[in-house]
Amino acid sequence: MKLDVVYFAWVRERIGLPRETVETEAATVAELVAELRAREDRYDLAFSDVSAVRVALDQSLSDFDAPLTGVREIAFFPPMTGG
């Protein structure tokens, strides 16, 4: 399946792209992250500590064990703070 992947803040800075379209066979967010980490060192660095990364599927907050079935966009970003 094809997914639009969007990166924000320091995740974007480490990967060097604001967004990309990826072809994947991953069934879950965690599997997609594993595929991305295996691509290049910059992805491995960005996802080295997934406890510091949040994920949204089609603009709804989600978990790394969430299925990707029917998802069109996935976004990765650091935890949000309020104020």
N, C-alpha and C positions, 0 to 999 in steps of 0.2 A: 504494500500500500504506500501511497505518497502522503507525507505529512508536511505541513508548513511548521517549521520550528523557529521560535522567536526567542532571542536572548536579551536580557536586560542587565544594566548596571555592570558590576564586576564580572559577571558571567560572560557578557558580551565582550568586555575588554580582554579577557583571557582567551576567548575563542577567536576574536578578531572579526566577527560578523554580527550584524544586527538580526539577520534572519536568513534562513535557507530552506529549501525543499529537499527532503530526504526520502529515499526509497528504503523501506524497511519491512522485515518480516516479524518484527517484535510484536509480542502479544500484550506486553505491559510497558509502563513507563520505565521500570527498572531494566527491562530487556533492551529498550531503546538506548538508555544511558550506557549500558554495557557495550552496545554496538558503537556508539559515538566515542566512548573512551578508547576503544580498540583502533579507531581511525588514525589518530595523531596525538602527539604529546599535548598539544594545546587543549584538546577535549579532555584528556586524562587529567590534566591539571585543573580544569574548570569543574570537573565532577569528582575530584579526589575525596571530597567530604560532602556527601549528599545531605548530611544533616544541616548544612548551611545553605541549602538550595530549596526553594519552593517550586511547585509546578502547578500550572493551570491547563486544563483541557477545555478547549473551546471557550475560554475566558471564565471558567469556573474552577476555583481551587480544588486540588485533588491530591492524591497520594501516589507514591512511587509504585505501589502494587496495583494501581488502577489499570483496567484493560483499555487498550487503544481502539477497540472495535468501534467503527463509526466516527472516530475523532478526526477532525480536519486540521486543527491547529493545536500545538503544544507550546507553552511558554515556560521558560526557566528564569528564575530571578531570586535574589537574596530575600531573606525575611523582611517584611515591611515593619516599620516602626511608626508610631503615631505621635502626635504632639499638638 
